[in-house]
């Protein structure tokens, strides 16, 4: 019997957790936590969890802090995890938009029917690749997507409606309150090889199958256009880069793990993606965002082991970031927060290898630096053993 997939429910209310368990227990195996810190440790230690349903107000580490840890983690299974935020029916639209900007995948409204909750979670969790990538029926229309020019016009209208010129021309100080938009380009990684081996018509057919599968995982507000061959564009006004990147990573890995049929052959194919977004790529028009996404798709295809490109790789280099922190006014606080984020992993290492790490002392030091902003201890002091 196939094992059930596992969801993590995080809510300080036992009654709220029980209501979700009632709706979801038939379809998923469930784990429950009452605070964000315990939820984080559970996520680090349990790789079988496929999604998180969490409230905002939690003890020790609130829902947004938990989400931030996930989206900034360098482990793909954590950074890409679907995150569903529990909200009330009266939650203002501005709050929902800000939550999307932080990387929330979708919302579960308290009091929502069990059927609707299962549908929303299933849209991002269920990936029946073998069945949905079967050859297309002959009577299906081959063109069901927008024209690229129409998509550009619509995206331009959305950006103009929500973003001021200052938002488009300069990096925002508070991205949580700034309008966001994403363009995502995707296509078969080995397209040139597949065309040479099977012909353009077969590759176009496979690209269309992939596009229809991906379209079924998007929401009704997203626009999709066919560019050429297996290349497609998605424009998603109001979606954050974190949410789109997690979606793209999940798409690329899910498709790459399955064999598909081309003609009489079965083989593994992979999909690459490039993303451009506001406010990350500020100062660009809708057309320029779309072109940048396509350029990054080309870059993703030529970068082994990196199927999704969303920015200049040098700008995402963690070692370069650490170098920038040295001497910066907020270096202590950033490093202290990084240390706290790493504690669950260090606890796991201590459990497995008995390294003798002073975990309690380390945690206290990190928290003291965050709370007081005390100056960093100089290397000379560490070398000489002085305090």
LINBELHU-V785599 format. One line per field, one symbol per residue. psi: psi as a letter, one per 20 degrees, with the letter a starting at -180 (. if undefined). A space follows every 10 residues. Layout:
psi = ???
This chain:
psi = ppqqqpqppo piphggghgh gghihhhqpq qqqirhghgg hghhiniipi qpoqrgoqqg orhhhggggg hiqiphhghi ppoppprrhj pqhhhgghhh hijpgrqopp iqqhghghgg ghhihpnmgg hikqqqqhjp piojrqqhhg gggghggggh hhprhhhhiq pqhnhhjqpq qppppqrpgk ggghghhiqh ghghgghhgg ghghhiirri iqqpqpfqcj pqqppnpipr hgghgggggg gggghiiqpr pocjqprpqq prqpqqqpjg mrjqrghhgg hhghghgghh hjopjnippi rphhijohhh ghhhhpiqhj gggghghhgg highghhggg ghilikpmgg gggggghghh gikqqppqhh ghgijr.
